Amino acid sequence: MHLRDLTRYLQELEENNNRPWFIMNKPRYDILREEFLQVVTELIAALGKFDPAVKFCNPKKAMFRINRDVRFAHDKSPYKTRFSAAIAPNDMRRPSKAGGPTYYFQMDGNGKLLFGAGEYMPPPGRLRALRQLMVDDAAGFTKVLKNKRLRATFGDIQNEGKLMRPPKGFDPEAEHIEYIKLKSFFVWTEIDLPINQPEQLVPTIASGMQDAFPLVTWMRQAKEEEAAE
């Protein structure tokens, strides 16, 4: 992918975030979008080598639209200033609805590449299932947290939106209570885009995603309780 062209386009879009400019520059967008589709296609193939569950994902369904949903937003800018995609089994970009983590990455006009894996703000049933798994498989979760490759690439699980107190129904003395307080279970990191070595883009992301695979595998064990009839 022509990463320098991408960053230049996204920088200009940020400065001219309006429909007339977007329409005028639509040919540039179409070319970059097609190149991004190829990146996502290659990444799915790379992920499939260690995670067969995503091997046959549809790359077009993994890509997010550039249009923003501004219905309830204070910022009415119509377009996102990043290219992003989420890869998960069954082509679910919000797999938490189906019960499972996702691989996510994005590129922006500042030349930054962000990538990670996990579940961001899962719905109540899924959130409780993940918290319960931390109790039921405390040893397994400890092993994931201590994984050297995971920690070297991502550090700890992000603690955005952490509760002040333990959630209802969970023992305050539970081994992993500080993680049980989390409302999202996601690891991510941000690095510079390999603008001068675009051929390294997919291998870099795939390698990082593989480092997160132990967390993904563990999270897939969480099962929601069936609702009582």
N, C-alpha and C positions, 0 to 999 in steps of 0.2 A: 504494500500500500504506500502511496505517496504521502508520508506523514507530514512533511513540510507543507504540502498543499492543504492538508487537512487542518493543521493548526492555523494557517493563514486564513482559511475560509471561516473557521470558527471564531477567530479574533474579530474578523470583519462583521460576522453575524452578530456578535455581542455588541458591537458599536452601532449596528443598523438593524436592530431586532424589530422589523416590521415587514408586513406582507409585500409591499412594492419592491423592497430590496431583495427579498427572498425570491420572488418571481423573476426578477431581472437576472439573478444569479442561479436560477434553477438548473441550467446545464452543468455548472460546477458541482452542485449538490448531487445530481444524478450520477455523475462519474464517481464521486467519493463514496456515495451510498453503495454503488456496485462493487467498488473495491473493498468496502467494509464487509459486505456480504461474503466476499471471498475469504476475508480474515476469519469471520465467524465459522464459515464452512471448514476451514483448515483447523481451527481451534477445536471444533467438535470432534473431528477425526483424531486429533492429538489426545483429547481427554478420553475418548473411547478406548484408547490403548490401556488405560489403567482403571477406567470406570465404564464398564459395558452398559450401564443403565442409561447413559446419555449418548451412546454411539450412533443412534439413528434419529437424533433430534433434527427437526426442520430448522435450518439456520434462519430462514425468513421469519419464522415465528419467534425466534430467540431475540431478534433485533427490536429495540424500542423505537417508536416513532419519534420524529424530531418535534412534532407539534406538542405544545404544552396544554394541559387541561387547566384553563384559567377561570372556570365557572365560579370557584370559591376562593380564588387566589387574589391577594392584594396586588401582586405583581402581574400585570396583564400582558407582559411580553409574550408574543405568540409562539416563540420557538425556543427549544433547549439549545444550549451552547456546548453540547457534548454529543458524541456518538457512544451508544451504550448497548449492551446485550446481556441477557441472562439465560443460562443454559441449565436445564433440569429435565428429569425423566418426563415423558408424556408431553413434551413441549409446553410445560407450564412455567410461564415467566413469574408467576406468583405461586410457586409450588406449595407454600404453606397451606393453601386452601385444600390441597390434596394430601398434605402430610409429608413434607420432606424439604431438605435444603436445596439451595441453588448455587451455581457458580455465576459470578457477576464481574463485568469489567466495563470501564469507560475511559474515553480519551477526550481531553479538552483543549481549548485554544491556548492554554498556557504551557502546553507541551508536557502535561502530566498524564500518567497512566495509573489508574486505580483499579485494583482487582482484589477479589476475596471470595468467601464462601460462607454459607450458613443460612439462617432465617432471620429476616428483618421484620420486627413487629408482627409475629404470627398471631392469628386470631386466638381467642380465649381457650378453646378446646385443645388446639395444638400447643399453645404455650404451657398449659397445665401438663400435657403429656411429656413435654421436654423436661419440665421441672421434676416430674415424678420419676423420670428415667435417671435423673441425677441422684435421686434417693435410692432407687432400686438397683442401680449399677454404679454405685459410688466409686468402686475400684476401677471400673472401665473408664469412667470420666476422668479420674485422676491420671490414668495412663495417657489419655489424650492430651490433657493439659501439660504433661511432662514431655510430650513428643518433641524431640530436638529440632527436627526440620520445621515443624509447625511453629515453634517458638522463634526459631531463627528468622523465619520469613515474616511472620505476622505479630510476634509478641503474644499478648494475652487476648482473650475475647473482649471485644469492645464493651464498655460499660455505659453507653449512652442510655439515658432514661431509667437508670437503676432506681428501684424502690428504696425508700428509707427504712421500711420495716419488712419483715418476712411476709410473703403472701399468705392469705388465709388457708389454713389446713396444712401448713408446713412447719415442722419443728424448728424453732429458732436455733437449736443446737445441732442441726443437721450438718454433716461434714462440709457440704458445699453450699451453705446457706447464702454466701455472698454472691454466688453465681445464680442461685435460685431466685434471688431478688431481681435479676435482669429481666427486661421485657423483650430483648432481642438477643440472638446468639449468632454473632457474625464476627469473622476475622477479616481484616483487610489491610492493605498496605498501599502506599502511593510512591511511585518512582518517576524518574524522567523517561519520556518516550525515547526509544532508540531511533531518533530522527535520522541520524547518519547511517544507521544499520537497520533499515526496516525489515530485513529478512529475519531479524532476531525477535520481532514482536510476538509472533505466535509461540515460539519456543519459550520465551520469557514468561508469558502468561501461563502456558501449560505447565511449566515447571513449578510455578507458584501454586497453581491449583492442585497439583499433585501433593505438594506439602500440606495442603488443607484437607486432603482426602481422608485421613484418619478421623477428623472431626465430622466430615460428611457421612462417613460410614457409620459412626457411632450414633449420629442424630437420626439416621434412617430407622433405628430400632424403636424409636418412640412411636407408640400407637395410641390414638385417641380412643377413649371408652365409647362404646356404642350407646346412643341415647336410649333411655328406657321407653318402652312403648306404653 
